[in-house]
Amino acid sequence: MKPALFFVSDDGGDCSLDTAVEPFKYTVNEKVLTIQSNSLFKGSWLLVNQSKDRMVLEKGTGGEGAYKAILTLTKTN
């Protein structure tokens, strides 16, 4: 099962990893989504691309050859 994020309020959601569900808090400031949790999604994510039903966010250390993660959020009904 793929990890999933569910945004259930203006500042909170649920992170589903395997069979466990962990609540998280988040804030949005300009193009930065910051997730406060103990999951692999923890940290600040920069919005790099956006369309009607999809957002692509990026997180990394910024150095050459450094760690970089990409998070794609897709709107569902």
N, C-alpha and C positions, 0 to 999 in steps of 0.2 A: 504494500500500500504506500502510495506517495504521501509525503507530508502535506498537510493542508492548513491554511489559515482562514479563520472565519471571523470577520469583523462584525461584532454583534451590537456595538454601541459606538458613540462618538469618541470613546477613549479606551475601549476594551474589546477583547476577542478571545477566541479559543484556538489553540494550536493542537492539531491532531497528528501524533507520531505513532505509527503502528497501532496499538490498541489503547494507548494512553492519550488523554486529553488534558492539556495544561492551559489554564487561563493566562492571559497576558494583558498588559496595559500598553498604550501607544500614544504618541503625540505626532502632530504634523506641523511643520514650520517651513513655509515656502515650498521647496521641492525636496525636503528631507523628512522621511518617515523614521521615527525612532521607536523601536520595540524594546520594552522592558520585560524580559523573561529569562528563564534559564535555558531556553532552547537554542538551536543552531541559528535561529532568526534574530537573536538578540543583537542590538546595535543600531547604528544609523545607516539608513539606506537612501541613496540619492536617486531621484527620479530622472531617468535618461531618455525615456520614450513613453508616449501616451497616445492612446486612441480611444474610441468610444467605449469599448468593453475590455481594454487591456492596459496594464501599466507594467513597465520594465524598470526595475530598480537595481542599483549596483552598490556594492560595499567592498572596500579594500583599503590597504595601507598606503596606496599611491606610489610606492617605489617601483623601480624597474624590476620586473620579474617577481613582484610581490604577490601575495595572496589577493585574489579578487573573487567575489561571489556575485551571481546574478539571480535576482528573484523576479519571476514573472507572475503577476496577479491577473487573473481572468475573472470577469464578472459573471456570476451565475444567477439564475432566478430563484 
